[in-house]
């Protein structure tokens, strides 16, 4: 059995001495007291976040980062033109652009970061930003493997930064998912027996052909900690685009549709079942196919991967269905009758980004902190692993290991391509001045 302490010792930041205290590198906020933001990843999702935050008067974007030059320059131009027009400065150039996110993180002006990269690029910048005491908004699914989530959670707790996972179904879509969670917890459906989560299938191995790398694209940086392979525009599209790239389909970079939309809908299932700080105890894959995998919880509830899009909660008294555009129940009166005593632990927020900013400024509770993001992503990883290994898995949600299953435990933390390890990159950000001195010494020596 692989103990959690062994993961902590051998796989994560164990080589960095706690004797070196980290001081914040953040600069003073702008004169108008705006929170200053940096954006890591300005593809389709990142540009959506960028547009939303540019519309907020209490934040200011000061830095953007991407490995593709057209997207990077477009984001920089968009920011500078917006603030130039706002301030009356025709040649405003207050937003800097970087292809290496470490340069953005080391920018003393940046108070907080928005991370909208492919999944395999979530953990390292999250850990580095936390160590630099920069607040973090990171897209879902939070991680690419289970152990990464616990590492992130611990670093955030230690640093004290405010962290929001981008599972915005908890905050938005007219409160439908919040109502569903309240109704499930209230007992109006009776005892919940089964939950069905309708999302696409698990990840598959990437077999795309190699294409010529477009000029200016830093393909090595895009691949990062994933196994090196040749460029393909399906993974990293050229220039500006309006679609969500299919890197989501491949296990080298993500978790397939099961983890993409699953990070939303399994998240709602966990929320409604009051399982935000735990998870299932058994994962049973189907005999064949890419749907029908079953998660079994300690209380007997069974959750299936498969069914109509969204979440279906099947109770002894009624069945409730919820998706982004609808919420229905086999007993209409359940939806029509207000709850007398809503569960106060189900937080209320109607704007996910604003909830994060309010947490930074006012200390108000965050609706999807890293513990929750980690637990929801873990469901997706457990499902993917069940399909991949094609065997029943026994899971301990407290110790977060597979008891007596060395084959499954090998997948708790993916292998990182050198030099992109959590430990080494944390070193680089923690000691940037020392690194610069050493580089200069080597130049003189050579």
For each residue, the residues with C-beta under 8 A, 3 or more apart:
1: 401 403 404 409
2: 6 7 401 406 409 412
3: 6 7 399 401
4: 7 8 150 399 400 401
5: 8 9
6: 2 3 9 10
7: 2 3 4 10 11 12 147 412 413
8: 4 5 11 12 14
9: 5 6 14
10: 6 7 14
11: 7 8 14 147 413 422
12: 7 8 147 151 413 422 423
13: 16 127 151 155 422 423 426
14: 8 9 10 11 423
15: 423 427
16: 13 20 423 426 427 430
17: 20
18:
19:
20: 16 17 430 431
21:
22: 131 132 133 159 430
23:
24: 132 133
25: 106 108 132 133
26: 108 109 110 111 132 133 134
27: 36 108 109
28:
29: 33 34 35 36 111
30: 33 34 36 60
31:
32: 60
33: 29 30 58
34: 29 30 57 58 59 60
35: 29 58 59 60 111 112 135 357 360 361
36: 27 29 30 59 60 61 62 109 110 111 112
37: 53 59 60 61 62 63 110 111 112 113 114
38: 61 62 63 64 65 104 105 107 110 112 113 114 134
39: 42 46 49 50 61 63 64 65 75 113 114 116
40: 46 65 101 104 113 114 115 116 117 125
41: 45 46 65 66 115 116 117 118 121 139
42: 39 46 47 50 64 65 66 71 72 74 75 116
43: 46 47 66 68 71 116 237 241 245
44: 47 48 241 242 243 244 245
45: 41 48 49 116 139 244
46: 39 40 41 42 43 49 50 66 75 114 116 117
47: 42 43 44 50 51 71 75
48: 44 45 51 52
49: 39 45 46 52 53 114 116 137 353
50: 39 42 46 47 53 54 61 64 75 78 79 114
51: 47 48 54 55
52: 48 49 55 56 353
53: 37 49 50 56 59 61 114 353
54: 50 51 61 78 79 82
55: 51 52
56: 52 53 59 353 354 357
57: 34
58: 33 34 35 357 361
59: 34 35 36 37 53 56 357
60: 30 32 34 35 36 37 83 94
61: 36 37 38 39 50 53 54 64 79 83 95
62: 36 37 38 94 95 96 107 109 110
63: 37 38 39 95 96 97 98 104 107 109 110
64: 38 39 42 50 61 72 75 76 79 95 96 97 98 104
65: 38 39 40 41 42 72 97 98 99 100 101 103 104
66: 41 42 43 46 69 71 72 75 99
67: 72 99 217 218 219 221 222 236
68: 43 71 72 214 216 217 222 236 237 238 239
69: 66 72 73 99 216 217
70: 73 74 216 238 239 240
71: 42 43 47 66 68 74 75 239 240
72: 42 64 65 66 67 68 69 75 76 97 98 99
73: 69 70 76 77 97
74: 42 70 71 77 78 240
75: 39 42 46 47 50 64 66 71 72 78 79 97
76: 64 72 73 79 80 95 96 97
77: 73 74 80 81
78: 50 54 74 75 81 82
79: 50 54 61 64 75 76 82 83 94 95
80: 76 77 83 84 92 93 94 95
81: 77 78 84 85 92
82: 54 78 79 85 86
83: 60 61 79 80 86 87 89 92 94 95
84: 80 81 87 88 89 90 91 92
85: 81 82 88
86: 82 83
87: 83 84 92
88: 84 85
89: 83 84 92
90: 84
91: 84
92: 80 81 83 84 87 89
93: 80
94: 60 62 79 80 83
95: 61 62 63 64 76 79 80 83
96: 62 63 64 76 104 107
97: 63 64 65 72 73 75 76
98: 63 64 65 72 101 103 104
99: 65 66 67 69 72 218 221
100: 65 103 104 218 221
101: 40 65 98 104 105 125
102: 105 106 128 425 428 429
103: 65 98 100 106 107
104: 38 40 63 64 65 96 98 100 101 107 110 113
105: 38 101 102 110 113 125 128 129 132 134 429
106: 25 102 103 132 429 432
107: 38 62 63 96 103 104 110
108: 25 26 27
109: 26 27 36 62 63
110: 26 36 37 38 62 63 104 105 107 113 134
111: 26 29 35 36 37 134 135
112: 35 36 37 38 134 135 136 137 162 360
113: 37 38 39 40 104 105 110 125 129 134 135 136 137
114: 37 38 39 40 46 49 50 53 137 138
115: 40 41 121 122 125 126 129 136 137 138 139
116: 39 40 41 42 43 45 46 49 139 166
117: 40 41 46 121 122 125 139
118: 41 121 222 245 247 248 253 254
119: 122 141 143 144 248 253 254 255 259
120: 144 224 225 226 252 253 254 414
121: 41 115 117 118 124 125 224 225
122: 115 117 119 125 126 138 139 141 142 143 144 148
123: 126 127 143 144 148 151 152 422
124: 121 127 128 224 225 420 422 425
125: 40 101 105 113 115 117 121 122 128 129
126: 115 122 123 129 130 136 138 142 152 155 156 163
127: 13 123 124 130 131 151 152 155 422 425 426
128: 102 105 124 125 131 132 425 426 428 429
129: 105 113 115 125 126 132 134 136 161
130: 126 127 133 134 136 152 155 156 158 159 161 163
131: 22 127 128 155 159 426 429 430
132: 22 24 25 26 105 106 128 129 429
133: 22 24 25 26 130 159 160 161
134: 26 38 105 110 111 112 113 129 130 161
135: 35 111 112 113 161 162 163 356 360
136: 112 113 115 126 129 130 156 161 162 163 164
137: 49 112 113 114 115 163 164 166 353 356
138: 114 115 122 126 142 163 164 165 166 373
139: 41 45 115 116 117 122 166
140: 165 166 167 263 264 267 373 376 377
141: 119 122 144 254 255 259 260 262 263 373 376 377 380
142: 122 126 138 148 149 152 165 263 370 373 374 376 377
143: 119 122 123 146 148 149 152 373 374 377 381
144: 119 120 122 123 141 148 253 254 255 414
145: 148 381 411 412 413 414
146: 143 149 150 377 378 381 382 400 411 412 413
147: 7 11 12 150 151 400 412 413
148: 122 123 142 143 144 145 151 152 413 422
149: 142 143 146 152 153 370 373 374 375 377 378
150: 4 146 147 153 154 374 400
151: 12 13 123 127 147 148 154 155 422
152: 123 126 127 130 142 143 148 149 155 156 163 370 374
153: 149 150 156 157 370 371 374
154: 150 151 157 158
155: 13 126 127 130 131 151 152 158 159
156: 126 130 136 152 153 159 161 163 369 370
157: 153 154 160
158: 130 154 155
159: 22 130 131 133 155 156
160: 133 157
161: 129 130 133 134 135 136 156
162: 112 135 136 356 359 360 366
163: 126 130 135 136 137 138 152 156 366 369 370
164: 136 137 138 352 353 355 356 359 366 367 368 369
165: 138 140 142 368 369 370 372 373 376
166: 116 137 138 139 140 352 368
167: 140 170 263 264 267 352 368 372 373 376
168: 171 172 352
169: 172 173 177 264 265 267 268 324
170: 167 177 178 267 268 271 347 349 352 367 368
171: 168 349 350 351 352 355 367 368
172: 168 169 350 351 352
173: 169 176 177 324
174:
175: 178 179 348 350
176: 173 179 180 322 323 324 326 327
177: 169 170 173 180 181 268 271 322
178: 170 175 181 182 346 348
179: 175 176 182 183 322 327 335
180: 176 177 183 184 268 272 311 313 320 322 327
181: 177 178 184 185 268 271 272 343 346
182: 178 179 185 186 339 342 343 346
183: 179 180 186 188 189 320 329 334 335 339
184: 180 181 189 192 272 273 313 315 320
185: 181 182 272 274 343 346
186: 182 183 339 342 343
187: 190 191
188: 183 317 318 334
189: 183 184 192 313 314 315 316 317 318 319 320 329 334
190: 187 315 316 317 318
191: 187 315 316
192: 184 189 195 273 301 313 314 315
193: 300 301 302 314 315 316
194: 301 302 303 304 313 314
195: 192 269 272 273 301 302 303 304 311 312 313 314
196: 303 304 306 307 308 311 312 314
197: 262 265 266 269 303 304 305 306 307 310 311 312
198: 265 306 307 308 309 310 311 312
199: 257 258 260 261 262 265 266 305 309
200: 256 257 258 260 261
201: 256 257 258 290 291 387
202: 255 256 257 258 290 383 384 387 388
203: 249 250 251 254 255 256 258 259 384
204: 249 250 251 256
205: 250 251 252
206: 229 235 249 250 251 252 253
207:
208: 232 234 235
209: 230 232
210: 229 230 231 232
211: 230 231 232 233
212: 231
213: 217 219 231
214: 68 217 231 233 238
215:
216: 68 69 70
217: 67 68 69 213 214 222 231 236 238
218: 67 99 100 221 222
219: 67 213 222 223 231 236
220: 223 224 228
221: 67 99 100 218 224
222: 67 68 118 217 218 219 235 236
223: 219 220 226 227 228 229 417
224: 120 121 124 220 221 417 420
225: 120 121 124 414 416 417 420 421
226: 120 223 229 252 253 417
227: 223 252 417
228: 220 223 417
229: 206 210 223 226 252
230: 209 210 211
231: 210 211 212 213 214 217 219 235 236
232: 208 209 210 211 235 236
233: 211 214 236 237 238
234: 208 237 245 246 247
235: 206 208 222 231 232 245 246 247 250 253
236: 67 68 217 219 222 231 232 233 245 247
237: 43 68 233 234 241 243 245
238: 68 70 214 217 233 241
239: 68 70 71
240: 70 71 74
241: 43 44 237 238 245
242: 44
243: 44 237
244: 44 45 248
245: 43 44 118 234 235 236 237 241 248
246: 234 235 249 250
247: 118 234 235 236 250 253 254
248: 118 119 244 245 253 254 255 256 257 259 260
249: 203 204 206 246 254 256 257
250: 203 204 205 206 235 246 247 253 254 256
251: 203 204 205 206 254 255 256 384 388
252: 120 205 206 226 227 229
253: 118 119 120 144 206 226 235 247 248 250
254: 118 119 120 141 144 203 247 248 249 250 251 259 260
255: 119 141 144 202 203 248 251 258 259 260 262 380 381 384
256: 200 201 202 203 204 248 249 250 251 259 260 384
257: 199 200 201 202 248 249 260 261 262
258: 199 200 201 202 203 255 262 305 380 383 384 387
259: 119 141 203 248 254 255 256 262 263 377 380 381 383 384
260: 141 199 200 248 254 255 256 257 263
261: 199 200 257 264 265 309
262: 141 197 199 255 257 258 259 265 266 305 379 380 383
263: 140 141 142 167 259 260 266 267 376 377 380
264: 140 167 169 261 267 268
265: 169 197 198 199 261 262 268 269 309 310 311
266: 197 199 262 263 269 270 303 376 379 380
267: 140 167 169 170 263 264 270 271 368 372 376
268: 169 170 177 180 181 264 265 271 272 311 322
269: 195 197 265 266 272 273 275 303 311 313 379
270: 266 267 273 275 276 279 372 375 376 379
271: 170 177 181 267 268 274 275 276 346 372
272: 180 181 184 185 195 268 269 311 313
273: 184 192 195 269 270 297 301
274: 185 271 345
275: 269 270 271 278 279 297 375
276: 270 271 371 372 375
277: 371 372 375
278: 275 375 397 398
279: 270 275 297 375 378 379 382 395 397
280: 283 295 296 297 303 379 382 395 397
281: 296 297 298 394 395 396 397
282: 295 296 392 393 394 395
283: 280 293 294 295 296 382 383 385 386 392 393 395
284: 293 294 295 296 386 392
285: 292 293 294 386 387 389 390 391 392
286: 289 291 292 293 294
287:
288:
289: 286 292
290: 201 202 387
291: 201 286 305 306
292: 285 286 289 304 305 306
293: 283 284 285 286 304 305 306 383 386 387
294: 283 284 285 286 302 303 304 305
295: 280 282 283 284 302 303 304 305 379 382 383
296: 280 281 282 283 284 300 301 302 303
297: 273 275 279 280 281 300 301 302 303
298: 281
299:
300: 193 296 297
301: 192 193 194 195 273 296 297
302: 193 194 195 294 295 296 297
303: 194 195 196 197 266 269 280 294 295 296 297
304: 194 195 196 197 292 293 294 295 307
305: 197 199 258 262 291 292 293 294 295 383
306: 196 197 198 291 292 293
307: 196 197 198 304 312
308: 196 198 312 321 323
309: 198 199 261 265 323
310: 197 198 265 321 322 323 324
311: 180 195 196 197 198 265 268 269 272 321 322 323
312: 195 196 197 198 307 308 319 320 321
313: 180 184 189 192 194 195 269 272 319 320 321 322
314: 189 192 193 194 195 196 319
315: 184 189 190 191 192 193 318 319 320
316: 189 190 191 193
317: 188 189 190 331
318: 188 189 190 315 329 330 331 334
319: 189 312 313 314 315 329 330
320: 180 183 184 189 312 313 315 327 328 329 330 334
321: 308 310 311 312 313 326 327 328 329
322: 176 177 179 180 268 310 311 313 326 327 328
323: 176 308 309 310 311 326 327
324: 169 173 176 310
325:
326: 176 321 322 323
327: 176 179 180 320 321 322 323 335
328: 320 321 322 335
329: 183 189 318 319 320 321 332 334 335
330: 318 319 320
331: 317 318 334
332: 329 335 336
333: 336 337
334: 183 188 189 318 320 329 331 337
335: 179 183 327 328 329 332
336: 332 333
337: 333 334
338:
339: 182 183 186 342
340:
341:
342: 182 186 339 346
343: 181 182 185 186 346
344:
345: 274
346: 178 181 182 185 271 342 343
347: 170 365 367
348: 175 178
349: 170 171 352 354 355 367
350: 171 172 175 354
351: 171 172 354 355
352: 164 166 167 168 170 171 172 349 355 356 367 368
353: 49 52 53 56 137 164 356 357
354: 56 349 350 351 357 358
355: 164 171 349 351 352 358 359 364 366 367
356: 135 137 162 164 352 353 359 360 366
357: 35 56 58 59 353 354 360 361
358: 354 355 361 362 364
359: 162 164 355 356 362 363 364 365 366
360: 35 112 135 162 356 357
361: 35 58 357 358
362: 358 359
363: 359
364: 355 358 359
365: 347 359
366: 162 163 164 355 356 359 369
367: 164 170 171 347 349 352 355
368: 164 165 166 167 170 171 267 352 372 373
369: 156 163 164 165 366 372 373
370: 142 149 152 153 156 163 165 373 374
371: 153 276 277 374 375
372: 165 167 267 270 271 276 277 368 369 375 376
373: 138 140 141 142 143 149 165 167 368 369 370 376 377
374: 142 143 149 150 152 153 370 371 377 378
375: 149 270 275 276 277 278 279 371 372 378 379
376: 140 141 142 165 167 263 266 267 270 372 373 379 380
377: 140 141 142 143 146 149 259 263 373 374 380 381
378: 146 149 279 374 375 381 382 400
379: 262 266 269 270 279 280 295 375 376 382 383
380: 141 255 258 259 262 263 266 376 377 383 384
381: 143 145 146 255 259 377 378 384 385 411
382: 146 279 280 283 295 378 379 385 386 393 395
383: 202 258 259 262 283 293 295 305 379 380 386 387
384: 202 203 251 255 256 258 259 380 381 387 388
385: 283 381 382 388 389 393 408 411
386: 283 284 285 293 382 383 389 390 391 392 393
387: 201 202 258 285 290 293 383 384 390
388: 202 251 384 385 411
389: 285 385 386 393 407 408
390: 285 386 387
391: 285 386
392: 282 283 284 285 386
393: 282 283 382 385 386 389 402 405 408
394: 281 282 402 403 405
395: 279 280 281 282 283 382 402
396: 281 399 400 401 402 403
397: 278 279 280 281 400
398: 278
399: 3 4 396
400: 4 146 147 150 378 396 397 412
401: 1 2 3 4 396 409 412
402: 393 394 395 396 405 408 409 412
403: 1 394 396
404: 1
405: 393 394 402 408 409
406: 2 409 410
407: 389 410
408: 385 389 393 402 405 411 412
409: 1 2 401 402 405 406 412
410: 406 407
411: 145 146 381 385 388 408 414
412: 2 7 145 146 147 400 401 402 408 409
413: 7 11 12 145 146 147 148
414: 120 144 145 225 411
415:
416: 225 420 421 422
417: 223 224 225 226 227 228 420
418: 421
419: 424 425
420: 124 224 225 416 417 424 425
421: 225 416 418 424 425
422: 11 12 13 123 124 127 148 151 416 425 426
423: 12 13 14 15 16 426 427
424: 419 420 421 427 428
425: 102 124 127 128 419 420 421 422 428 429
426: 13 16 127 128 131 422 423 429 430
427: 15 16 423 424 430 431
428: 102 128 424 425 431 432 435
429: 102 105 106 128 131 132 425 426 432
430: 16 20 22 131 426 427
431: 20 427 428 434 435
432: 106 428 429 435 436
433: 436 437
434: 431 437 438
435: 428 431 432 438 439
436: 432 433 439 440
437: 433 434 440 441
438: 434 435 441 442
439: 435 436 442 443
440: 436 437 443 444
441: 437 438 444 445
442: 438 439 445 446
443: 439 440 446
444: 440 441
445: 441 442
446: 442 443
